[in-house]
Structure formats: structure tokens, C-alpha cells
Amino acid sequence: MFCVCVCMCSVGNIQVMHIVLREFPNAANCPSDAADGGTALHIAAAAGHGHAVVFLVEKVKLDVAAKNSRGQLAVSVAKTYGIAL
């Protein structure tokens, strides 16, 4: 599940995300070592995929208040990488 989560969000391809989430509905919620324990939202934010972040929030309904193991929100992670969401 970890690999699926990281791949789908680091690439930011919405079509791939639809397919993966249809087969693995909980993949977006998996904590990821690649995102310091964050969710798919953190991974997409860190990769600068604003469109994927919007998809994950509006369609998948991921919790925007979820924090990674460092206590960071996805928006904070994006800012760390110089990305405005």
C-alpha cells in the first residue's frame, strides 16, 4: 500500500489516482515514511501537484487538518518546498 500511495501522489496524475483509489480506496489515507508519516495529501503537496491536492481534498475528502509526524499540515509541507497552494 505504501508504494501505491507514494507513486500516485508523487506523479500527480489524476487519472492514475482515480484508478488506484477505485482498487484501493484507503490508499490515500496511508501514513507514508516518504512524507514523514503524512498522507497522500502531504506527498502531493511536497511534489507541488496543486491539482492533485485539490482532487484529494474535494473528491476523496482527505482531512486537510491531518498532520505528519513532524506536526505539519500539507499546506505547511508545500510552503517548505516553496509551493503555494
Number of C-alpha atoms within 10 A of each C-alpha: 13 14 10 16 26 24 17 24 27 20 16 22 14 17 9 14 23 16 12 18 16 11 10 14 12 13 21 27 17 16 20 21 13 16 21 16 18 25 28 30 33 31 30 28 30 24 19 23 22 18 15 24 28 17 18 21 14 10 10 16 11 18 14 15 10 16 20 19 14 10 12 18 20 27 19 18 24 23 14 13 12 11 16 13 15
